Amino acid sequence: MRTCLVYRALRGFAWVRVQKEALVVTLRVDPDNVELRAGFTRDLRDLGHNGGGDLEVRIRTAADVISAMELFQASFEVA
């Protein structure tokens, strides 16, 4: 059973975990360059985590996908 999906360019840029209430996406985005929003984005640098990125994004609604599009794009561009 898969626990994670990885989307790749030349390198992975998004790691997606399916949870009961949200898609949890880890991105290659520097959390210092993002305004962190409680419950939506989280800095993973000081936590043990799977995946190659340092920013976690929680997607619960279609509006969250729209809000995260810039972050997805930024992660894709550095991959």
VMD Tcl script that draws the C-alpha trace (Angstrom):
set ca {
  {0.00 0.00 0.00}
  {1.36 3.44 -0.93}
  {1.72 6.03 1.76}
  {3.10 8.84 -0.40}
  {2.99 10.11 -3.98}
  {5.94 12.01 -5.43}
  {5.65 14.37 -8.37}
  {8.90 14.83 -10.26}
  {10.47 17.23 -12.69}
  {14.18 16.38 -12.78}
  {13.98 16.01 -9.01}
  {10.97 15.58 -6.77}
  {9.12 18.81 -6.02}
  {5.98 17.63 -4.20}
  {5.40 14.77 -1.78}
  {1.72 14.12 -1.13}
  {0.34 12.13 1.80}
  {-3.35 11.38 1.96}
  {-4.80 11.81 5.42}
  {-8.40 11.52 6.57}
  {-9.10 15.26 6.58}
  {-6.46 16.69 4.25}
  {-3.81 16.17 1.61}
  {-0.49 16.97 3.23}
  {2.01 18.22 0.66}
  {5.71 18.73 1.35}
  {7.38 21.21 -0.99}
  {10.92 22.40 -1.79}
  {10.21 25.93 -0.61}
  {12.24 27.85 1.97}
  {9.85 28.58 4.86}
  {11.71 31.87 5.49}
  {10.30 33.12 2.16}
  {6.67 32.34 3.03}
  {4.19 33.88 5.43}
  {3.32 30.81 7.50}
  {-0.39 30.40 8.25}
  {-1.44 28.17 11.16}
  {-3.24 25.08 9.92}
  {-2.20 25.70 6.30}
  {1.61 25.94 6.12}
  {4.30 24.67 8.49}
  {8.09 24.85 8.70}
  {9.52 21.31 8.81}
  {13.23 22.16 9.08}
  {13.52 21.31 12.78}
  {11.31 18.22 12.56}
  {12.09 14.76 11.33}
  {10.04 14.29 8.16}
  {9.81 12.20 5.02}
  {10.25 13.87 1.68}
  {12.71 16.36 0.34}
  {11.12 19.67 1.15}
  {11.01 21.95 4.16}
  {7.51 23.39 3.81}
  {4.32 21.48 4.58}
  {1.01 22.61 3.07}
  {-2.34 21.16 4.21}
  {-4.98 21.03 1.50}
  {-8.53 20.66 2.82}
  {-10.60 22.56 0.23}
  {-10.48 23.66 -3.40}
  {-9.72 27.17 -2.12}
  {-6.60 25.77 -0.40}
  {-5.38 24.42 -3.75}
  {-5.74 27.88 -5.27}
  {-3.96 29.47 -2.30}
  {-1.09 26.98 -2.64}
  {-0.56 27.32 -6.41}
  {2.30 29.84 -6.02}
  {4.01 27.50 -3.58}
  {3.62 24.53 -5.95}
  {5.07 26.63 -8.77}
  {8.01 27.80 -6.63}
  {8.81 24.21 -5.65}
  {8.59 23.03 -9.27}
  {10.97 25.78 -10.41}
  {13.74 24.71 -8.02}
  {13.35 20.98 -8.73}
}
mol new
graphics top color blue
foreach p $ca { graphics top sphere $p radius 0.5 }
foreach p [lrange $ca 0 end-1] q [lrange $ca 1 end] { graphics top cylinder $p $q radius 0.2 }
display resetview
